[in-house]
Amino acid sequence: MTPDNAGPLARQHARRGPLLGAALTVALTAALAAGLAGTALAQGNLVSSQASFPHGLVGEVQVTPTDGIVGSQAALSGTGFDPGATLQIVWTAYDGQWKLEMKDGEYTGNFLGRSYDTRDVPLATVTASSDGSFSVPFTVPAGFGGSHDVYVRENGDNVNKAGFRVDMHASMTPESGPLGTNITVTVTGIDAVNNVAGWYALTYDNAITGFITAQTTHGTAQVVIPATGRVGKHLVELRNAPFDSPYLALKSSPYGYLPEPQFTFSVTGGDPVLPAPIADQDPAPTPGSEPAGSGPRIWVDPVAAGVYTAAHIHGQGFAPQTSVALAYSAMSGSRVTTEGFSATTVPVEKVTTDASGAFDLPFQIPDALGGEHRLQAYVGGKVVASAPFTVDSVALPLDPAQGPFGTHIELHVKGLGWTQTTNIFAVVIDNIYLGYGCGFSTNGDVQIPITASWAPGWHFIDLYPSFYRNKDYSAADEQPFLYRQAILTWRDHPHQMHFRYAFYVTQDGTVASTAPVN
């Protein structure tokens, strides 16, 4: 019998025999036997049941092969259908989201993990032959990896299905270049259903660089790291790592079928490829616009920018020659002390509207906690208008940018937020994860001291986003373990933050042949 709490793959295998491959069957059986069905498999509405077949199963179907990578070829065939029946072949795909707790339409700051929805991808329409059989080829759609149902439908009803496992696949380009060359690793088919199978760390010369996600990028991840280290060959590898760090005995485990791609990058001589000046890496300001309406209204332009950016607060629709007080919302406190934290307001200043009831107030994006703030306009002590603006995280130049072994370096970031997704960033040096820093209690301003301990020459420092914790402490031990890790796929993170520095270690009074640009 199949356990009631088994995932869709295990139940499907129980109905249809060895359809999904022996390795996957062994992995799921072991997970269920160990009591991991509730943790190893992702939570969400991914469970199929006999209710999916309102009139029962019709015929027999199989897919060949039973697994493959995105873009590969497969075929679905079936027998036992009514001759001449028109059948729709439908692939079940997944869409992923980061779960951010919302209240009254606003983010509470609590991170709740991940969730998935399913959607249909039509593959083909086929007519059963005179003997009730059919065969239709298809291309494995782009999207998440892991198990996918391939349904056969007739008159809009599911009448049968087969299963197909999309395998993870990775590629790397280029294969050589000087220090600082952008090495791009592209991964497709990251598993959405099985957290153990779908969580990978990238390692460089057998040291952990960080982790990859594809939650909002439909199972495809792209990581760009700098070429670092001595001239010669370097190993770039993806290691399965669902429990905080790579599991090194994967091949002798129930998940031995999982791929762990390896690549070799050769660092060559020549001038280094240095990152852009750090100021050029800061997020570009987002223009603001006047809201619709005829009553009192305010807006900030730009509506999102880094600290100290010159901006304007605009007002329209007020009574002429009226005094308007302005203030914005903020948070004060800490997540790591007994005092906790609470909401507060920060006054801006008062302004008097002109004869048309408008005003234009020069405003500097404040040196404050990052994330969204609510600007409010008060007339006679009452709020009459409000508008959001966002403080983006920015990095300051290295201090200093070069020096001998033992030089004390300061990493300085402003505009970190207070939420569980914006109050933290991870530090990676020469593609080796070092640690992390948080910025709530310091109003978003974080300074991290580092001592140069590297060989003479160029070295690269990357700052990546991370996740501080889950609202539910027990969920912070879930698989995959997202927390306080360097998330290399920073564009897939709710806090899209990434900065790269270059530091030059001098020797015997020498200086960088190419001037540091940070």
C-alpha positions as CSV (number, residue, x, y, z in Angstrom):
1,M,0.0,0.0,0.0
2,T,1.0,3.6,-0.6
3,P,1.1,5.8,2.6
4,D,-1.7,8.4,2.8
5,N,0.9,11.1,3.3
6,A,3.0,10.0,0.4
7,G,3.9,12.7,-2.2
8,P,2.5,12.6,-5.8
9,L,5.5,10.8,-7.2
10,A,5.2,7.9,-4.7
11,R,1.5,7.5,-5.2
12,Q,1.9,7.7,-9.0
13,H,4.6,5.0,-8.9
14,A,2.3,2.8,-6.8
15,R,-0.4,3.0,-9.5
16,R,1.7,2.8,-12.6
17,G,4.6,0.6,-11.8
18,P,8.3,1.4,-12.7
19,L,7.5,4.5,-14.7
20,L,9.7,7.0,-13.0
21,G,12.9,5.1,-12.8
22,A,14.4,2.9,-10.1
23,A,16.7,5.6,-8.6
24,L,13.8,8.0,-7.9
25,T,11.7,5.2,-6.5
26,V,14.5,4.2,-4.1
27,A,15.0,7.9,-3.1
28,L,11.3,8.4,-2.3
29,T,10.9,5.1,-0.5
30,A,13.8,5.8,1.7
31,A,12.5,9.3,2.5
32,L,9.1,8.0,3.4
33,A,10.6,5.2,5.5
34,A,12.7,7.7,7.4
35,G,9.7,9.8,8.1
36,L,10.8,12.6,5.8
37,A,7.7,12.9,3.7
38,G,6.6,16.1,5.5
39,T,10.0,17.7,5.2
40,A,11.8,16.4,2.2
41,L,8.9,17.2,-0.1
42,A,7.9,20.8,-0.6
43,Q,4.6,21.9,0.9
44,G,1.9,23.2,-1.3
45,N,-0.9,22.1,-3.6
46,L,1.1,19.7,-5.6
47,V,-0.7,16.5,-4.5
48,S,-2.7,14.7,-7.1
49,S,-5.5,12.2,-6.2
50,Q,-8.1,10.0,-7.8
51,A,-10.4,13.0,-7.6
52,S,-8.4,14.3,-10.6
53,F,-10.2,11.6,-12.7
54,P,-14.0,12.2,-12.2
55,H,-15.0,9.3,-14.5
56,G,-12.1,7.0,-13.6
57,L,-9.0,6.0,-15.5
58,V,-9.3,5.1,-19.2
59,G,-6.7,3.1,-21.1
60,E,-3.0,2.8,-20.4
61,V,-0.3,5.5,-21.1
62,Q,3.5,5.7,-20.8
63,V,6.1,8.3,-21.5
64,T,9.5,7.4,-23.0
65,P,12.0,8.1,-21.7
66,T,10.9,8.7,-18.2
67,D,13.3,11.5,-17.4
68,G,15.4,14.1,-19.2
69,I,16.5,17.7,-19.2
70,V,14.6,20.9,-20.2
71,G,14.5,21.0,-24.0
72,S,15.0,17.2,-24.5
73,Q,12.6,15.1,-26.6
74,A,10.1,12.6,-25.2
75,A,7.0,10.8,-26.4
76,L,3.7,9.9,-24.7
77,S,1.9,6.8,-26.0
78,G,-1.4,5.2,-25.0
79,T,-3.7,2.3,-25.7
80,G,-7.2,1.3,-24.8
81,F,-9.0,4.6,-25.8
82,D,-12.1,5.0,-28.0
83,P,-11.2,4.9,-31.7
84,G,-11.3,8.4,-33.1
85,A,-11.3,10.1,-29.6
86,T,-9.9,13.6,-29.5
87,L,-7.4,13.7,-26.7
88,Q,-5.6,16.7,-25.2
89,I,-2.1,16.2,-23.8
90,V,-1.3,18.6,-20.9
91,W,1.9,19.1,-18.9
92,T,1.6,20.3,-15.3
93,A,4.0,23.1,-14.6
94,Y,4.8,25.0,-11.4
95,D,5.1,28.6,-10.5
96,G,7.0,29.6,-7.4
97,Q,6.8,32.5,-5.0
98,W,8.6,33.7,-1.9
99,K,6.0,33.8,0.9
100,L,6.1,37.2,2.5
101,E,3.6,37.8,5.3
102,M,1.1,40.5,4.3
103,K,-1.3,42.5,6.4
104,D,-3.6,45.1,4.9
105,G,-1.7,44.9,1.7
106,E,1.7,45.7,3.4
107,Y,4.7,43.4,4.1
108,T,4.9,42.7,7.9
109,G,8.6,41.9,7.7
110,N,8.0,38.2,8.4
111,F,9.4,35.6,5.9
112,L,7.3,32.5,5.6
113,G,9.4,30.3,3.2
114,R,8.3,29.2,-0.3
115,S,5.1,28.2,-2.1
116,Y,4.1,26.9,-5.5
117,D,1.1,26.9,-7.7
118,T,0.4,24.5,-10.6
119,R,-0.7,25.5,-14.1
120,D,-1.4,23.6,-17.3
121,V,0.9,23.7,-20.4
122,P,-0.9,22.2,-23.5
123,L,1.5,20.0,-25.3
124,A,-0.6,18.6,-28.2
125,T,-4.0,17.4,-29.4
126,V,-4.1,13.9,-30.9
127,T,-6.8,11.6,-32.3
128,A,-6.8,8.0,-31.2
129,S,-6.3,5.6,-34.1
130,S,-8.8,2.9,-35.2
131,D,-7.3,0.5,-32.6
132,G,-7.6,3.1,-29.8
133,S,-3.9,3.9,-29.6
134,F,-1.9,7.1,-30.0
135,S,1.7,8.3,-29.8
136,V,2.7,11.9,-29.7
137,P,6.3,13.4,-29.3
138,F,6.9,16.5,-27.2
139,T,9.7,18.8,-26.1
140,V,10.2,19.0,-22.3
141,P,9.0,22.5,-21.5
142,A,11.2,25.1,-19.7
143,G,10.4,25.3,-16.0
144,F,11.1,23.7,-12.7
145,G,12.6,20.2,-12.5
146,G,11.4,17.2,-10.6
147,S,8.2,15.2,-11.2
148,H,5.6,16.5,-13.6
149,D,2.3,14.9,-14.5
150,V,1.5,14.5,-18.2
151,Y,-2.3,14.3,-18.4
152,V,-4.5,12.8,-21.1
153,R,-7.8,14.7,-21.3
154,E,-11.0,14.0,-23.2
155,N,-13.9,16.5,-23.3
156,G,-12.1,18.5,-20.6
157,D,-11.8,15.7,-18.1
158,N,-8.6,13.9,-17.0
159,V,-8.8,10.3,-18.1
160,N,-5.2,9.2,-17.5
161,K,-1.7,10.4,-16.8
162,A,2.0,9.5,-16.8
163,G,4.9,10.9,-15.0
164,F,8.1,12.5,-16.2
165,R,11.1,13.7,-14.1
166,V,12.9,16.8,-15.3
167,D,16.6,16.5,-14.4
168,M,18.8,19.3,-13.3
169,H,21.3,20.4,-15.9
170,A,24.1,23.0,-15.8
171,S,26.5,24.7,-18.2
172,M,29.4,27.2,-17.7
173,T,30.9,29.9,-19.9
174,P,33.6,30.9,-20.6
175,E,36.2,28.2,-19.8
176,S,39.2,30.5,-19.3
177,G,40.2,34.2,-18.8
178,P,42.2,36.5,-16.5
179,L,41.5,37.3,-12.9
180,G,38.0,38.9,-12.5
181,T,36.5,37.3,-15.6
182,N,32.8,36.8,-15.2
183,I,32.2,33.1,-14.9
184,T,28.5,32.4,-15.7
185,V,26.9,29.1,-14.5
186,T,23.4,28.5,-15.9
187,V,21.2,25.8,-14.3
188,T,17.9,24.5,-15.6
189,G,15.4,22.1,-14.1
190,I,15.9,22.9,-10.4
191,D,13.4,20.7,-8.5
192,A,10.3,22.4,-7.2
193,V,8.7,19.4,-5.5
194,N,11.6,17.7,-3.6
195,N,13.6,20.1,-1.4
196,V,16.4,17.6,-1.0
197,A,16.8,17.2,-4.7
198,G,16.4,20.9,-5.5
199,W,18.9,22.6,-3.2
200,Y,22.5,23.1,-4.5
201,A,25.6,24.9,-3.3
202,L,28.2,26.2,-5.7
203,T,31.7,25.5,-4.7
204,Y,35.0,26.9,-6.1
205,D,38.1,24.8,-5.5
206,N,36.1,22.7,-3.0
207,A,35.1,25.7,-0.9
208,I,31.5,26.9,-0.5
209,T,30.8,30.1,-2.5
210,G,27.0,30.2,-1.9
211,F,23.7,28.7,-2.9
212,I,21.4,28.9,-5.9
213,T,17.6,29.5,-6.1
214,A,15.1,29.7,-8.9
215,Q,11.9,30.5,-7.0
216,T,10.8,33.4,-9.2
217,T,12.7,32.4,-12.3
218,H,10.8,29.2,-13.1
219,G,13.5,26.7,-12.2
220,T,16.3,28.3,-14.2
221,A,19.1,30.0,-12.3
222,Q,22.1,32.0,-13.4
223,V,25.1,32.7,-11.3
224,V,28.0,35.0,-12.2
225,I,31.1,34.8,-10.1
226,P,34.6,36.3,-10.6
227,A,37.6,34.2,-11.7
228,T,39.9,34.1,-8.6
229,G,43.0,32.4,-7.4
230,R,46.4,31.4,-9.0
231,V,47.0,31.2,-12.7
232,G,45.9,27.7,-13.8
233,K,43.0,25.4,-13.4
234,H,40.2,25.8,-10.9
235,L,37.2,23.5,-10.1
236,V,33.7,24.9,-10.2
237,E,31.1,22.4,-9.0
238,L,27.4,22.2,-7.9
239,R,26.9,20.1,-4.8
240,N,23.6,18.9,-3.4
241,A,23.3,20.6,0.0
242,P,19.8,20.6,1.5
243,F,20.9,20.7,5.1
244,D,23.0,23.8,5.4
245,S,26.1,22.4,3.7
246,P,27.0,19.9,0.9
247,Y,26.3,16.2,1.6
248,L,29.6,14.6,0.4
249,A,28.4,11.0,0.4
250,L,25.6,11.7,-2.1
251,K,26.5,8.9,-4.5
252,S,26.0,6.2,-1.8
253,S,22.7,7.8,-0.6
254,P,19.1,7.3,-1.7
255,Y,19.6,10.4,-3.8
256,G,22.6,9.1,-5.7
257,Y,20.8,9.7,-9.0
258,L,21.1,13.4,-8.6
259,P,23.7,15.1,-10.9
260,E,26.6,17.2,-9.4
261,P,28.0,19.0,-12.4
262,Q,31.7,19.8,-12.5
263,F,33.5,22.4,-14.6
264,T,37.1,23.5,-15.0
265,F,38.0,27.2,-15.4
266,S,41.5,28.2,-16.3
267,V,42.8,31.5,-14.9
268,T,45.2,33.0,-17.5
269,G,47.7,35.8,-17.3
270,G,47.0,39.3,-18.5
271,D,45.2,42.4,-17.1
272,P,42.5,41.7,-14.5
273,V,38.8,42.3,-15.3
274,L,37.9,44.7,-12.5
275,P,34.4,45.5,-11.4
276,A,32.8,48.9,-12.1
277,P,33.3,51.6,-9.5
278,I,31.0,50.8,-6.6
279,A,28.9,53.9,-7.1
280,D,28.1,52.7,-10.6
281,Q,26.8,49.4,-9.1
282,D,24.2,51.2,-6.9
283,P,20.6,50.7,-8.0
284,A,19.4,53.4,-10.5
285,P,16.8,55.7,-9.0
286,T,13.2,54.9,-9.9
287,P,11.2,58.0,-11.1
288,G,8.1,58.9,-9.2
289,S,4.8,60.0,-10.7
290,E,1.8,62.0,-9.6
291,P,-1.0,59.8,-8.3
292,A,-4.5,60.0,-9.7
293,G,-7.2,61.9,-8.0
294,S,-8.4,65.4,-7.3
295,G,-8.0,65.8,-3.6
296,P,-4.8,66.3,-1.5
297,R,-2.1,64.1,-2.8
298,I,1.7,63.8,-2.5
299,W,4.5,61.8,-4.2
300,V,8.3,61.5,-4.0
301,D,10.5,61.7,-7.1
302,P,12.5,59.5,-7.4
303,V,10.2,57.1,-5.6
304,A,13.1,54.6,-4.9
305,A,16.8,55.5,-4.6
306,G,19.9,55.1,-2.4
307,V,20.6,57.2,0.7
308,Y,21.5,60.8,0.1
309,T,20.0,60.9,-3.4
310,A,18.5,64.3,-4.2
311,A,14.8,64.1,-4.5
312,H,11.6,66.2,-4.3
313,I,8.4,65.8,-2.4
314,H,5.5,67.1,-4.5
315,G,2.0,68.1,-3.3
316,Q,-1.2,68.9,-5.2
317,G,-4.8,69.5,-4.4
318,F,-4.4,71.2,-1.0
319,A,-6.0,74.4,0.0
320,P,-4.0,77.5,-1.0
321,Q,-1.6,79.0,1.6
322,T,-1.9,76.0,3.9
323,S,0.7,74.7,6.3
324,V,1.4,71.0,5.7
325,A,3.5,68.9,8.1
326,L,5.4,66.0,6.6
327,A,6.7,62.8,8.3
328,Y,7.6,59.3,7.2
329,S,7.2,55.9,8.9
330,A,10.1,53.9,10.2
331,M,11.0,51.1,12.5
332,S,13.1,51.3,15.6
333,G,14.7,48.7,17.8
334,S,16.3,45.3,17.2
335,R,15.4,41.6,16.6
336,V,18.1,40.4,19.0
337,T,17.3,42.3,22.2
338,T,14.6,42.0,24.8
339,E,13.3,45.5,23.9
340,G,12.2,44.2,20.5
341,F,11.1,46.8,17.9
342,S,8.2,49.1,17.1
343,A,6.9,51.5,14.5
344,T,7.8,55.2,14.7
345,T,7.6,58.3,12.6
346,V,10.3,60.7,11.6
347,P,9.4,64.4,10.9
348,V,10.6,65.9,7.7
349,E,9.6,69.5,7.9
350,K,6.6,71.8,7.3
351,V,5.8,73.4,4.0
352,T,3.3,76.0,2.9
353,T,1.3,75.5,-0.2
354,D,1.2,78.1,-2.9
355,A,-1.8,80.0,-4.3
356,S,-2.8,76.9,-6.3
357,G,-2.6,74.5,-3.4
358,A,0.7,72.9,-4.5
359,F,4.2,72.6,-3.2
360,D,7.6,71.3,-4.3
361,L,10.0,70.5,-1.4
362,P,13.6,69.5,-2.0
363,F,14.2,66.3,-0.1
364,Q,17.2,64.0,0.4
365,I,16.6,60.2,0.5
366,P,17.3,59.7,4.2
367,D,20.2,57.8,5.7
368,A,17.7,55.3,7.2
369,L,16.6,51.7,7.2
370,G,16.1,50.4,3.7
371,G,12.9,49.3,2.2
372,E,9.5,51.0,1.8
373,H,8.5,54.0,4.0
374,R,5.2,55.7,4.1
375,L,5.3,59.5,3.7
376,Q,2.3,61.3,5.3
377,A,1.0,64.8,5.0
378,Y,-0.7,66.3,8.0
379,V,-3.0,69.3,8.0
380,G,-4.4,70.4,11.4
381,G,-2.9,67.3,12.9
382,K,-4.8,65.0,10.6
383,V,-3.4,62.8,7.9
384,V,-4.8,64.0,4.6
385,A,-2.5,62.3,2.1
386,S,0.2,59.6,2.0
387,A,2.6,58.1,-0.5
388,P,5.4,55.4,-0.4
389,F,9.0,55.8,-1.1
390,T,11.8,53.2,-0.9
391,V,15.3,53.5,0.4
392,D,17.6,51.3,-1.6
393,S,20.7,49.6,-0.2
394,V,24.0,51.1,-1.4
395,A,27.6,50.2,-0.8
396,L,30.4,52.7,-0.1
397,P,33.9,52.5,-1.5
398,L,36.5,50.2,0.1
399,D,38.6,51.9,2.8
400,P,41.4,51.4,1.8
401,A,41.4,49.8,-1.7
402,Q,44.9,48.4,-1.6
403,G,47.6,47.5,1.0
404,P,50.0,44.8,2.2
405,F,49.1,41.6,4.1
406,G,47.5,42.6,7.4
407,T,45.7,45.7,6.0
408,H,42.5,46.5,7.8
409,I,39.6,46.9,5.3
410,E,36.2,48.2,6.1
411,L,33.1,47.1,4.2
412,H,30.4,49.7,4.5
413,V,26.7,49.3,3.4
414,K,23.8,51.7,4.0
415,G,20.1,51.3,3.6
416,L,19.8,47.7,4.9
417,G,16.2,47.0,5.9
418,W,14.5,45.7,9.0
419,T,12.6,42.8,7.5
420,Q,13.7,39.2,7.6
421,T,14.6,39.5,3.9
422,T,16.3,42.9,3.8
423,N,18.3,43.2,7.1
424,I,21.1,40.9,6.2
425,F,23.8,40.3,3.6
426,A,26.5,37.7,3.1
427,V,30.2,38.3,2.4
428,V,32.1,36.1,-0.1
429,I,35.9,36.7,-0.7
430,D,37.6,35.0,-3.6
431,N,34.6,32.8,-4.0
432,I,34.7,31.6,-0.4
433,Y,31.8,32.4,1.9
434,L,33.1,34.3,5.0
435,G,30.0,35.3,7.0
436,Y,27.2,37.8,7.2
437,G,26.1,41.1,8.8
438,C,22.8,42.7,9.8
439,G,21.7,46.2,9.9
440,F,18.4,46.7,11.8
441,S,19.7,48.1,15.1
442,T,22.1,50.5,13.4
443,N,19.4,52.1,11.3
444,G,20.5,50.3,8.2
445,D,24.2,51.3,8.4
446,V,26.6,48.3,8.6
447,Q,30.4,48.4,8.8
448,I,32.3,45.1,8.6
449,P,36.0,45.0,9.4
450,I,38.1,42.6,7.4
451,T,41.9,41.9,7.6
452,A,43.7,41.3,4.3
453,S,45.2,37.8,4.5
454,W,45.8,37.0,0.9
455,A,48.8,36.6,-1.4
456,P,50.0,39.7,-3.3
457,G,47.7,40.5,-6.3
458,W,44.1,41.1,-7.0
459,H,41.3,39.7,-4.8
460,F,37.5,40.0,-5.1
461,I,34.9,40.7,-2.5
462,D,31.2,40.0,-3.2
463,L,28.2,41.0,-1.1
464,Y,25.0,38.9,-1.6
465,P,21.5,39.0,-0.1
466,S,20.4,36.3,2.3
467,F,17.4,35.4,4.6
468,Y,17.7,36.2,8.3
469,R,15.2,33.7,9.6
470,N,11.6,32.3,9.2
471,K,8.8,33.7,11.3
472,D,8.3,30.1,12.6
473,Y,11.5,29.0,14.3
474,S,10.8,25.4,13.5
475,A,10.5,26.2,9.8
476,A,14.0,27.8,10.0
477,D,15.3,24.2,10.1
478,E,13.4,23.2,7.0
479,Q,14.9,21.8,3.9
480,P,16.4,23.6,2.1
481,F,18.1,25.6,4.7
482,L,18.0,29.2,3.3
483,Y,19.1,31.2,6.2
484,R,22.2,33.3,6.6
485,Q,23.6,31.8,3.4
486,A,25.0,33.7,0.4
487,I,22.3,33.6,-2.2
488,L,24.2,33.8,-5.4
489,T,21.1,34.1,-7.5
490,W,20.5,37.6,-6.1
491,R,18.0,38.6,-8.8
492,D,15.7,35.9,-7.6
493,H,15.8,37.2,-4.0
494,P,13.2,39.6,-2.6
495,H,16.1,42.0,-1.7
496,Q,17.9,42.3,-5.1
497,M,21.3,43.4,-3.7
498,H,24.7,42.6,-5.1
499,F,28.0,44.5,-5.0
500,R,31.6,43.5,-6.0
501,Y,34.9,45.0,-4.9
502,A,38.4,44.4,-6.0
503,F,41.3,44.7,-3.5
504,Y,45.0,44.7,-4.3
505,V,47.5,43.2,-1.9
506,T,50.8,44.9,-2.3
507,Q,54.3,43.5,-1.6
508,D,57.6,45.3,-0.9
509,G,56.1,48.7,-1.6
510,T,54.6,47.8,-5.0
511,V,51.2,49.1,-6.0
512,A,48.5,47.9,-8.3
513,S,49.5,48.1,-12.0
514,T,45.9,49.0,-12.6
515,A,44.5,51.5,-10.2
516,P,41.7,50.2,-7.9
517,V,38.4,51.6,-8.9
518,N,36.4,51.2,-5.7
